[in-house]
Amino acid sequence: MGAALPYLFIGIILNATAQLLLKGGMNHIGHFAFKASNVVPIALKVAVNPFIIAGLSCYVLSVVAWLMVLSRVEVGIAYPMVSLGYIVTAIASSYLFHENLSISQIVGIGIIIFGVILISRPSF
């Protein structure tokens, strides 16, 4: 697992950054109704939005990092580690978008951390 850790953390950060950039892009575009008459205008707004483009680029790079991880670690160990991205995204969104972190979300973050620790330790 040691050799894969840098790629894993890079992938997690890129994936969380992608989510945050996509949210920022959609905040600029705003709420829209999904109907046939909106498809082309919304698609054009999405296609030229720099936050959306940057977010999608981060996704592509995160897939490259993930492939590096999978070439080094069993998927049953590696994939649960991706849940650390939920923590990064929740904390970052509370700062960047002023989203509230509820008590239940904070407890959930603790459970995720505990689960990742259990999964990453050798079996006993």
N, C-alpha and C positions, 0 to 999 in steps of 0.2 A: 504494500500500500504506500510505503514511503516515497517511492519514485513517482507515484501518480498524484500525490498531494498537491504539488504546485498547479498541475493541470486541473485538478478537481476544484481548487479554490478559484482559479482564474475563470473556469466555466461557471461556477456559482455566481461570482461577481458579475460576469458578463450577462448571465441570464437575468439576474435581479435588475441590472442596469437597463436591460432591454425592456422589462416590465415598466420601469419608472419612466423611461423615455416614451414608450407607447402611451402611457397615461398622460404624460405632459402634452403629447401631440393631440390626443383626444380632448384634453381640456381646451386646447386652442380651437379645435374644430367645433366642439360643443355637441350637445344632445341632438340627435336626429331621428326621424321616423324611418324605419326600414320599409320602404315601399318602392315599387318599380320606378316611379318618377324621380326618386332620389339616388338611384344606384350610380348613375354616371356622375352627377355633381359631387356626391360624397366620395366616390372612388378617385376623382381628380384631386379633391382636397387632401385625401389620405396619401395619394401618390406623390404629391409635391411637398408634403409637410416635412421639414427637416428633422423633427423629433421622431416621427414615424420611420423615416429612412434610417436614422441613426439607431433606433431600436431594433429594426429588422437586421441591420448590419451586426449589431451585438449578438443577436440570435445566431446568425451564421457563424460568427467567431466562437460562440459558446459550443456549437455543435462540433467544431474542429477540436476544441479542448476536450469535449466529452469523448470523442473518438480516441484521443490520446489516452484518456483514462481507461476506456474499455479495452484498450490493447494491453493494459498492465494489471487490471484488477477484475475480479469476478463481479459480474453485474449485480449479484445479490448483496454484495458489500457496498459497491459504488453507488447504486441508485438511491438507497435510503439517505446517503449523504447529501443528495441534491435537495432534500427537505430543509437544509440549512439556508437555502435561498429564500424560503418563506420568512425566516427570521430577519434576514437582511432587508427584504422588501418591506416587511411590516414596520420595521424601525425607520427605514429611510423614508417611507411614505408619511410617517407621522411628522417627520421634520420638513420634508419638501412640500407636502400637500396639506399639512395640518390635519391629517386624519387621526381620529382618536384610537388609542390602544386601550381596549377594554380589559377589565380584570380577567375575563375568560380568555382573551387573546394572549395575555401575559402568561397565564397558566399553561396555555397551549404551547407557547414558545418554550417554557420550561420542560414540558413533556417531550417536545421534539428534541431538545438538547439531550435529555436523559436517554431517549431512544437511540440517538446517534452514538452516544457513548457506549451503550450496550451493544449495538451492532458492530461498532468498530473494534471492540475488544476481542481478543482471541477467546474461543469457547472454553468453558471450564467444566 
